[in-house]
């Protein structure tokens, strides 16, 4: 069974048709990258998968179940975790409190149990010694790693033993090459540690090539090309070639608004 399916899915904002009857599937354990120019709808795909938006038409199925309600309206939502481009940490809480926030709010575990889970996640991303610090005391790269640790945290509220789907929205945007490499390694490690699937939206070529096994090219509301990461590096598809080379010549034309 596919972990994720989008079936003839459309998303429209007023007169703007962002997604036009697209189809997508994600296999167990797969790492997928969605690429395309800015404003092409990549983040919209992530928000639909995360249950933050509902499609105008078509279906989103996760673990075989159609998603008919927003995540906040579901009693037992699927295990989908979104890592934002901005780490989205609460400045008034320590790192430990930020990572364990959802468990503390749930009130189902003792504080010692929460601390143990949080420290395990922080150690997995190489941040075992910053639990008592506040986000403002950390570098941007370290804050991103805290958000990755938060994505690793397992909620005890779900009875079903389903693999998590981890979504990354431009995880390496604005980072230097060395910091990019650290984050890229973390994406692969996080997916492996969480024993789940991942979808990465990125325009950074190293992130795409290091984090993904399969690539989807989104433009004009359609998935214009799909293939393995090796095929992405060598294909002569005009959309991919223009994206790889950054050329102004090609089927993708940027219009300033």
N, C-alpha and C positions, 0 to 999 in steps of 0.2 A: 504493500500500500504506500502511495506517495505521502510524504509528510505534509507537503503543501501543494495545493492546486488552485490556480486561478482559471476560471472557465468563462470564455467570451466576456471578459470583464471590461467595463468602461467606467471612466471617472470624468465628470464634467463639472467645471466651475463656470456658471453663466454660459457664455458663448464659447468658452475655451474647452475643447475636448482634449484632456490631458492624456488619457489612456483610451484607446479605441479597440475594443473587443480583443484584448490580449489574452494569451494562454501561457501559463507558467506551471512547471512542476518541479518539486524538490525531493530528491531521494534521501533515504536515511543516511546520515553521516556525510552528506555532500557539502562542499564549500562552493558557493556561487557568488560571482561578482556581477553587478549590474552597472553598466557604464553608459556614458552618453554626455552630451554637452549640458551646461547649466540650464535649468528650466525645462528639461525634457520629461520630468515626472518620476525620476528615480526615487526621491524621498517619499513621494506619494505612494509608491509601491510598498515601501517599508511601513508607512503609517497604516495602510490597508492590512498588511500582514500582522501588525501589532494590535489591531482592533481599535485604533484611534480614529479611523474613518470607515464609512460604509460605502461600497461602490454605488454608482448611479444605476448601473445594470450589470448583470452577470453574477457569478458566484465566487466566493473565497471559501475553500475547504481546508481545514487544518486537522490532521489526523483523521481524515475522512468525514468530519462533521462540518456542515455548512455554517458559516459565521453570519448569523442574522442580526446580531446585536453588537453594539459597541462593547469594548472590553469592560468598561465600568458598569455596564448593565447585565453582565453575565455572572451567574452564581458560581460557576466553576470554569473560569476561562482557561484556554490551553496555555502551555508553558512557553510563552514567547517573550523574549527579553530584548529590549531596545537599548543600544548604547549610542547615545546622542553624540553629535559632532562636538557640542559643548558638554563637558563632563556632568553638568547639572547637579553639582554638589551643594548642599545646604551649608552656607558659611558659618552658621552659629553652632553647628554640630561638629564633633571630632570625626576623624576618619572612621574610627570604629563605629560611631553612631550612624554615620552616613551609610556604611556598608550594611549594617544590621538593622536599618530603620524599619524595613517592612516586617521583619521578625519581631521587633520590639512592639510595633503597632498591633501586630496580631495577638500578642499576649498569650501565645500557646506554649512558649518555651521559657525555661528559667534563664535568668541573666547569664549564668555560668555556661549554659548550653549555647546561647547566642554568641557569647564571646569566643567559645571554642570554634564555632562554625566560621565566624568572621575572621579569626586569626588564620585558619586554614586557607581561606580564600585570599587573604592578603599575602600569605607566604607563597601561594601559587603564582602571584604576579610580582614577586620579589620585593614586597613592601611590608616586611614583618616588623619593622621598627618605627613605624609612623602612626600607629593606631591612636595615640593620644594627641596628635597634632591636628590643627585645623586646616581646612583647604587653602586658606590664604597663606599658610606657611610652606606650601608645596609649590614646586615648579609646575608648569603646564603639562609636561609629560607625565609627572607623577600623579597629577590629578586625573589624567586619562586612565592611568593604571588603576587608580581607586575605582573608577567607574567600571573597569573590567572586572575587578574583584566583586563588585556589587552584582554584576551579571552572572557570576559563578554561583552565587548563593542560592541554595535550594530551599524552596518553601515547603514546609511540612503539610500545607493545607490540601494539597492535591492527592487524591487517592490513587489516581492512575500513574503507572510507571512509564510515562512517555518521555522521549528524549526532548530536551529543550531546543528551541529555535532561537538563535542569537542573531540579532540584526545590528549592523554597524553602519552609521550614517557619517560618511567622510571622516573616518577615524584618524587619518594622518594629515588632514588639512592644516597647513600653516606650520608644520613641524620641520626641523632640519633633517638631513638625510640619516644621521645616526639615530635620532629619536624615532624616525619613521621605521627603521629596521627593528628597533625594540618593540614598537607597537605591532608591527607586522608579525613578528615572532609570537607576540602575546595573542593575537587573533587566532593563529593556528593552535597555540597551546590551550587557549580558552575553549575553543571548539572541542579539542580532544579531551580536556579535563572534564568538561560538562557532558561529554559523550552525546553531543547533539549535532545539529546542522547549523550552518552560518550563511547569511546573506550580507555581502559587503557592497555598499554603494561608495564608489570612489572615482576620482579622475587622476589619481596618482599612479603612474604606470607600475612602479615597483610594488605598490600595495596590491594592485590587481594581479600581477604575475606571481607574487609570493604567497598570497592568501587564498587564491581561488583555484579550483579544479575545472570549473566551467564558467563561461562568460556569456552574458546577454547584452546586446547593444540596443539601447532604447533611443528612438528618435521619431518625431512626428506621431507620437501616440502608439507606435507599434514596436515590437521587438524585431529589428531589421536583420539581426544575425545572431546565431548562437553556435557555440562550439567549445572544444576543450581549450585549456590555456595554451597548449602547444599550437593549436590551430589559430588561436588569436594572434600569436606572434608571427605567423607566416601567411595567413590568408590574404588574398587580393581583393576581398570584399571592399567596395569603395567606402563604405561607412567606417569600417575598422581601420582601413589604411589612412583615412583622413584623421581619425582619432589618434592613431599611433604617431603620426608625423606632425600633428598640429597644423596641418595645412589649411589655408583659407579657401583652397580650391577643392570642391567635392560636393556631395549631395547635402551635407549639413551646412545650412546657412544661418549665421547668427544675426538676429535683428535687435537693435537697441530700442527699448521702450522709453 
